[in-house]
Amino acid sequence: MKSLLAAIIGLASALFADPAAAYVVEITTSIPVASAVDDAQFRDALHSAVDDVLNHAIAFTPTVVTLQNARVVGDRIYILLLIADDEGEEMMKRLSAEEPAANDSPRESVPSSHGYKY
């Protein structure tokens, strides 16, 4: 009888729970090295690549876009982005409040003209 009661309570709390939908995506895009001739062209190419990802690769409205890493491989610059919505941003803040691992390197967000940070 106790196990039946426990099962009913567990099922009821699972049914009435209000899960938070947090979206956090890590995505890679690339631009040609030739677009990085000077700072202005590189910045324009980077903004164009990020805008393309935001408009065509994700299905939620992001509030933060963070450039995680960039590497040159051959004739392309590969860019790793971390993208999150409001709830995902809050979740990342809570997680970052914890002690970082020894191999974690700090990341920097840069404000953009679209209100996103990258």
Secondary structure by P-SEA (a helix, b strand, c coil): caaaaaaaaaaaaaaaccccbbbbbbbbbbbbccccccaaaaaaaaaaaaaaaaaccccccccbbbbccccccccbbbbbbbbbcaaaaaaaaaaaaccccccbbbbbbbbccccccc
